[in-house]
């Protein structure tokens, strides 16, 4: 899960979800699937809708068939399964760039077409670095450092990139 917004609310939300996931693990002796976590996150955000977590989230993982899935949220729990997403102040700059690079067809086209151009791991990492470098040059609220978490069959790997030096 990647989150933007008020960091105290983000930390509180992550702590709550971690506790709920731990309870799930103890009750079911297995990890929660990504679609189940997506629903849990939606319910949690909706439950707090009158005094919401100021948090905008993107959740990614594997579905029950082993295919990748990405969910994007607003602050009150509305969510959608998408091919890719971005949240935060730089998302207005990042999303058009991703749409262009990933050749996403219009959702209005019928019949529906596949929404994402498949990328190799190295290509995806380079694309993420490029879009954040571009966004950080034009959006003062985009941070100074990028953390990319790569999850694959070999495990979890983190890459870091400095965005601004000013």
Backbone as a ProteinNet text record, in pm:
[ID]
protein_1_A
[PRIMARY]
XXXXXXXXXXXXXXXXXXXXXXXXXXXXXXXXXXXXXXXXXXXXXXXXXXXXXXXXXXXXXXXXXXXXXXXXXXXXXXXXXXXXXXXXXXXXXXXXXXXXXXXXXXXXXXXXXXXXXXXXXXXXXXXXXXXXXXXXXXXXXXXXXXXXXXXXXXXXXXXXXXXXXX
[TERTIARY]
84.6	0	89.2	58.1	126.6	23.2	61.6	-33.7	25	-61.9	-24.8	-127.4	-96.1	-187.3	-120.6	-199.3	-150.1	-82.3	47	126.4	81.3	28.9	-21.5	-141.6	-230.3	-343.9	-298.5	-199.9	-146.2	-90.2	-10.3	47.8	-60.2	-161	-270.6	-347.2	-373.1	-442.7	-360	-230.3	-143.7	-136.4	-130.5	-126.6	-256.2	-369.3	-499.1	-508	-466.6	-471.8	-377.5	-260.5	-165.6	-225.1	-294.1	-357.6	-469.6	-550.2	-659.2	-604.6	-493.2	-431.7	-376.8	-316.6	-265.1	-378.8	-490	-606.8	-654.6	-659.8	-701.2	-607.3	-476.9	-379	-400	-425.3	-445.1	-575.6	-678.3	-806.4	-810.5	-736.9	-747.8	-620.9	-512.2	-383.2	-335.3	-358.5	-308.1	-304.8	-234	-226.5	-357	-393.2	-511	-478.5	-570.1	-549	-558.4	-506	-509.8	-653.7	-743	-881.4	-949.8	-918.1	-975.1	-921.1	-792	-733.4	-792.3	-819	-880.5	-1016.7	-1095.2	-1227	-1213.7	-1118	-1095.3	-1055.8	-967.7	-926.7	-1045.3	-1127.7	-1246.3	-1341.3	-1367.7	-1457.4	-1402.3	-1270.9	-1207	-1219.3	-1192.9	-1203.5	-1348.3	-1441.3	-1582	-1635.4	-1589.3	-1631.1	-1594.6	-1484.1	-1437.8	-1477.6	-1579.1	-1611.3	-1651.6	-1706.2	-1748.3	-1632.1	-1527.6	-1402.8	-1291.3	-1274.2	-1192.6	-1042.9	-978.3	-833.2	-801.3	-717.1	-676.8	-564.9	-606.4	-513.6	-568.3	-484.9	-522.8	-430.2	-487.5	-411.2	-415.2	-308.2	-299	-255.2	-330.5	-299.7	-270.2	-159.9	-123.8	-85.4	-102.6	-67.1	-111.2	-130	-174.8	-316.8	-397.5	-533.7	-533.8	-650.4	-662.5	-612	-601	-550	-400.7	-336.8	-193.9	-159.4	-258.4	-235.8	-224.9	-150	-134.5	-262.9	-284	-400.9	-361.8	-425.6	-401.5	-536.9	-549.9	-672.4	-636.9	-721.1	-699.8	-819.8	-794.4	-894.8	-903.4	-1021.8	-1032.2	-1034.2	-1050.3	-1037.8	-1152.7	-1266.5	-1380.9	-1410.1	-1315.7	-1326.6	-1375.5	-1414	-1450.7	-1325.5	-1336.1	-1217.4	-1251.6	-1147.8	-1162.5	-1039.5	-1062	-951.1	-905.7	-776.4	-721.2	-592	-539.7	-413.5	-293	-305.9	-199.9	-264.4	-197.1	-255.1	-146.3	-185	-97.8	-185.1	-132.8	-204.3	-108.9	-162.9	-80.6	-83.4	-8.3	-11.4	45.4	138.6	197.9	118.6	8.5	-66.2	-126.4	-157.4	-211.9	-108	19.2	126.3	164.8	156.9	203.1	104.8	-24.7	-122.8	-127.7	-127.1	-125.8	0	112.9	237.4	227.2	173.2	155.5	56.9	-51.5	-148.5	-81.7	3.4	73.6	173.4	252.7	358.8	304.8	196.1	141.3	31.2	6.8	-87.6	-223.9	-272.5	-402.1	-512.4	-596.6	-707.6	-814.1	-896.6	-1004.8	-1100.1	-1144.8	-1240.7	-1377.5	-1395.6	-1523.1	-1529.8	-1416.3	-1415.1	-1490.2	-1568.3	-1636.3	-1595.8	-1564.1	-1557.1	-1435.1	-1440.8	-1332.4	-1201.9	-1093.4	-961.6	-874.4	-766.1	-673.1	-616.6	-611.1	-579.9	-431.9	-344.6	-205.5	-112.4	-11.1	94.9	189.5	212.9	304	447.2	515.1	653.2	739.9	865.4	962.3	991.9	1045.4	1072.7	1162.4	1269.9	1363.3	1296	1210.7	1138.4	1041.3	972.4	877.7	950.1	1063.7	1140.8	1189.7	1240.2	1285	1169.1	1051	934.8	895.9	896.2	862.8	963.9	1090.7	1193	1173.7	1141.3	1122.2	1002.5	888	769.3	786.3	852.9	871.2	975.8	1079.3	1176.9	1108.3	1021.7	949	851.9	776.8	679.6	748.1	861.2	928.8	984.4	1010	1058.3	946.9	821.2	709.1	612.9	625	534.6	617.1	602.3	686.4	650.6	532.9	491	533.6	580.3	634	767.4	789.4	904.5	1040.8	1143.4	1281.2	1345.5	1279.3	1337.6	1228.6	1264.5	1172.6	1214.9	1120.6	1145.3	1060.8	1125.5	1057.7	1071.4	959.1	959.2	924.5	1016.6	997.8	969.1	854.1	815.2	806.2	889.3	886.9	914.6	935.3	956.9	1083.7	1179.3	1304.2	1291.1	1179.8	1159.8	1128.1	1161.3	1133.1	1264.8	1268.3	1388.1	1345	1424.2	1395.1	1504.2	1461.6	1553.2	1518.1	1619.6	1599.8	1659.1	1596.9	1646.2	1620.9	1725.3	1707.2	1641.6	1539.7	1467.2	1517	1528.1	1572.9	1695.9	1777.4	1896.4	1891.6	1775.2	1767.3	1718.3
-116.9	0	123.2	213.9	342.5	449.3	544.2	645.1	784.6	880.3	1021	1090.2	1209.2	1282.9	1320.4	1333.7	1371.4	1250.2	1260.5	1143.9	1082.7	1160.6	1102.7	1012.5	1055.7	971.9	849.2	864.8	752.2	646.7	689.4	595.8	527.7	603.2	545.4	442.1	473.2	379.9	253.7	269.3	152.7	66	128	54	-24.8	38.5	-28.5	-147.9	-127.7	-235.9	-349.6	-317.4	-421.4	-505.6	-441.5	-515	-603.9	-551.2	-631.7	-748.7	-726	-834.5	-942.6	-903.1	-999.6	-1084	-1020.1	-1093.9	-1193.8	-1150.3	-1238.8	-1358.9	-1334	-1443.4	-1544.7	-1499	-1590	-1668.7	-1606.7	-1674.9	-1773.8	-1743.7	-1823.7	-1899.6	-1877.5	-1942.9	-1921.5	-1804.1	-1769	-1617.7	-1572.2	-1430	-1384.8	-1261.5	-1204.8	-1177.4	-1209.9	-1182.3	-1031.8	-988.6	-846	-796	-869.7	-821.5	-813.2	-904.8	-898.1	-776.8	-749.5	-631.5	-504.3	-508.7	-393.4	-362.8	-466.9	-446.4	-398.5	-455.8	-412.8	-265.1	-223.2	-82.6	7	-34.3	43	54.7	-56.4	-54.3	33.7	26	105.4	254.5	292	433.1	481	397.2	436.5	450.4	363.6	368.9	504	563	691.8	809.1	792.4	893.5	1029.3	1034.9	1162.9	1238.5	1169	1229.9	1147.9	1164	1068.6	1078.4	964.5	965.9	1050.9	1153.2	1233.3	1156.4	1055.9	961.3	916.8	919.4	875.8	760.5	645.4	520.7	451.8	377.1	284	151.5	46.8	-86.3	-177.7	-249	-341.5	-476.3	-578.4	-713.8	-814.8	-937.9	-1046	-1085.3	-1114.2	-1159.5	-1310.4	-1368.4	-1510.8	-1601.5	-1548.6	-1625.3	-1605.8	-1525.5	-1499.9	-1388.7	-1314.9	-1202.8	-1074.2	-979	-851.4	-771	-696.5	-609.2	-481.3	-372.6	-241.9	-180	-125.4	-57.5	84.6	179.7	318.7	368.4	455.8	497.2	648.3	695.2	831.9	827.7	940.7	947.3	879.6	857.9	798.4	655.9	591.1	448.5	405.3	497.7	456.3	405.2	289	234.3	172.1	151.8	99	15.1	-97.1	-178.5	-120.1	-87.1	-21.8	-93.2	-58.6	-116.5	-50.7	78.1	155.1	278.8	340.1	457.4	542.3	661.8	754.2	837.3	870	955.1	1064.1	1168.2	1276	1398	1497.6	1625.5	1614.3	1523.6	1508.3	1419.4	1362.4	1267.5	1332.7	1463.5	1531.2	1543.4	1535.5	1535.9	1394	1301.3	1164.7	1083.8	1093.7	1009.9	1031.5	1154.5	1170.1	1110.5	1123	1065.6	913	851.8	706.6	662.6	738.5	706	705.5	803.7	812.9	700.1	672.5	572	429.4	406.2	271.4	249	350.5	341	290.2	346.6	306.6	353.3	262	304.1	375.5	449.6	519.2	418.6	443.3	351.3	355.6	452.3	464.5	377.1	318.4	234	104.4	64.8	-64.4	-147.2	-271.5	-347.8	-305.5	-334.9	-297.1	-360.9	-287.4	-336.2	-345.8	-425.3	-437.3	-299.8	-265.2	-128.3	-99.4	-199.9	-173.6	-247.1	-174.5	-235.6	-306.2	-437.1	-506.6	-453.8	-441.5	-393.7	-494.8	-502.4	-580.1	-504.2	-574	-511.6	-389.4	-400.3	-288.7	-170.2	-198.6	-91.5	-20.7	-98.3	-39.4	49.9	4	84.1	213.2	204	324.1	421.2	368.9	454.4	526.6	455.3	517.5	627.4	599.9	701.2	824.1	802.9	912.9	998.5	935	1014.4	1093.1	1034.2	1107.7	1217.4	1195.6	1302	1419.7	1389.9	1494.6	1567.3	1492.2	1553.8	1639.6	1593.7	1669.3	1801.9	1812.9	1937.9	2040.9	1992.9	2083	2098.8	2012.8	2015.1	2026.9	2137.7	2159.8	2068.1	2006.9	1921	1775.4	1739.4	1605.1	1599	1491.6	1480.4	1488.7	1478.1	1489	1354.5	1247	1114.8	1017.9	925.6	824.4	688.7	612.9	475.5	385.2	294.8	198.2	61.6	-2.8	-136	-234.7	-325.5	-426.7	-559	-616.6	-745.7	-844.1	-945.8	-1048	-1185.2	-1286.6	-1423.1	-1435	-1344.2	-1347.2	-1283.6	-1215.9	-1150.2	-1002.7	-926.8	-783.1	-705.9	-607.2	-524.8	-377.8	-293.3	-150.3	-75.2	20.7	109.9	252.8	336.2	473.8	565.3	681.1	778.7	917.3	1002.8	1141.9	1215.1	1296.1	1366.5	1509	1583.1	1722.5	1741.4	1832.9	1864.1	2007.7	2073.6	2214.4	2234.1
0	0	0	-87.2	-91.5	-58.8	24.5	70	60	34.3	40.8	128	171.6	257.6	387.8	492.7	624.6	687.2	714	754.7	886.2	980.5	1105.3	1077	986.9	948.7	871.3	784.3	708.4	803.7	901.8	998.5	1081.9	1125.2	1203.9	1121.3	993.7	905.3	883.9	858.1	837.4	962.6	1078.6	1205	1224.7	1196.5	1208.4	1112.7	987.4	888.5	925.2	978.9	1020.4	1132.3	1225.4	1335.7	1283.2	1192.6	1135.7	1054.1	983.7	906.2	998.8	1109.3	1206.1	1265.5	1298	1347.4	1242.3	1117.8	1007.8	997.5	1006	997.3	1109.4	1229.4	1341.9	1329.4	1274.2	1261.8	1145.6	1036.7	914.8	877.4	949.7	922.2	779	725.5	592.5	577.3	474.8	444.2	378.4	401.2	336.8	190.2	100	-41.9	-66.7	-179.1	-211.9	-229.1	-299.6	-307.4	-170.5	-78.9	55.3	130.4	117.2	179.5	117.4	-13.1	-79.6	-18.6	5.8	66.4	211.1	285.2	423.1	428.9	340.6	336.7	303.1	207.3	171.8	289.7	358.4	474.5	586.5	608.8	713.7	683.8	559.3	521.4	527.9	483.8	484.6	626.8	715.7	855.5	918.1	874.4	927.9	836.6	755.7	654.8	711.8	833.3	889.8	953.7	989.1	1036.4	971.7	839	762.2	788.4	760.8	750.6	628.7	643.8	528.1	459.7	383.7	324.5	190.1	89.2	-44.7	-80.1	-111.8	-115	-250	-274.6	-386.6	-326.3	-355.3	-303.2	-420.3	-413.2	-519.6	-464.3	-543.9	-502.2	-604.8	-558.9	-646.1	-608.7	-710.5	-682.2	-657.2	-645.6	-613.9	-726	-847.4	-961.2	-982.1	-898.2	-910.9	-1007.9	-1054.5	-1145.6	-1064.7	-1117	-1049.7	-1048.8	-941.9	-933.3	-860.1	-898.7	-838.9	-808.4	-686.9	-645.4	-605.8	-643.8	-608.7	-528.1	-430.2	-332.3	-320.4	-276.2	-228.8	-75.8	-10.4	135.3	209.5	144.4	214.4	170.2	103.7	78.3	-57.9	-143.7	-279.4	-348.1	-412.4	-476.9	-609.8	-688.7	-822.9	-855.6	-922.5	-970.2	-1103.8	-1111.9	-1230.8	-1272.1	-1386.4	-1432.3	-1367.4	-1334.8	-1269.4	-1210.2	-1116.6	-1052.2	-989.1	-950.5	-879.6	-787.6	-670.2	-575.7	-529.6	-472.1	-419.5	-508.7	-467.3	-538.5	-679.8	-701.8	-834.3	-927.9	-881	-964.9	-1088.6	-1080.4	-1198.1	-1309.3	-1272.8	-1371.5	-1413.6	-1320.9	-1345.5	-1429.5	-1399.9	-1468.5	-1620.1	-1671.1	-1816.6	-1880.3	-1811	-1861.1	-1867.7	-1760.9	-1760.2	-1868.2	-1883.8	-1989.1	-2125.7	-2148.2	-2275.8	-2294	-2193	-2204.8	-2206.6	-2136.5	-2129.7	-2232.6	-2315	-2425.3	-2381	-2273.7	-2221.3	-2315	-2363.3	-2449	-2366.9	-2432.7	-2364.5	-2302.1	-2178.3	-2116.5	-2185	-2275.4	-2345.3	-2469.5	-2510.6	-2629.7	-2603.5	-2700.5	-2693	-2812.6	-2801.5	-2676.7	-2595	-2465.5	-2374.2	-2417.4	-2402.8	-2440.8	-2316.8	-2327.9	-2216	-2185.4	-2056.3	-2017	-1999	-1997.6	-1964.5	-2060.3	-2107.4	-2185.5	-2089.1	-2109.1	-2015.9	-2029.1	-1915.7	-1912.8	-1839.1	-1879	-1802.8	-1673.5	-1575	-1445.4	-1458.6	-1533.3	-1549.7	-1619.4	-1718.8	-1787.4	-1693.1	-1609.7	-1515.5	-1414.8	-1364.2	-1268.6	-1334.1	-1455.6	-1527.2	-1550.6	-1582.8	-1604.6	-1475.9	-1364.3	-1234.8	-1201.9	-1222.1	-1195	-1283.2	-1409.4	-1503.3	-1464.6	-1432.6	-1401.7	-1272.2	-1172.9	-1047.5	-1062.2	-1141.4	-1166.3	-1235.4	-1330.8	-1401.1	-1307.9	-1229	-1137.9	-1031.6	-980.2	-873.7	-925	-1053.5	-1111.2	-1125	-1132	-1158.1	-1040.9	-939.4	-825.3	-698.1	-627.1	-509.2	-393.3	-396.3	-285.8	-303.4	-421	-441.2	-369.1	-296.2	-206.4	-270.9	-186.9	-231.6	-258.3	-220.1	-237.2	-278.3	-367.5	-417.2	-364.2	-311.4	-269.5	-358.8	-427.5	-513.6	-447.4	-424	-365.6	-476.4	-504.9	-608.5	-539.4	-571	-515.5	-631	-625.3	-729.7	-668	-751	-701.8	-617.7	-637.8	-560.9	-423.6	-398.2	-268.8	-285.6	-183.6	-180.7	-187.4	-275.6	-292.7	-295.8	-235	-233.3	-309	-388.2	-458.8	-419.2	-406.8	-367.6	-474.3	-490.5	-586.4	-531.3	-526	-487.3	-601	-569.3	-674	-693	-585.5	-594	-507.8	-545.9	-465.8	-415.1	-424.8	-384	-244.5
[MASK]
++++++++++++++++++++++++++++++++++++++++++++++++++++++++++++++++++++++++++++++++++++++++++++++++++++++++++++++++++++++++++++++++++++++++++++++++++++++++++++++++++++++

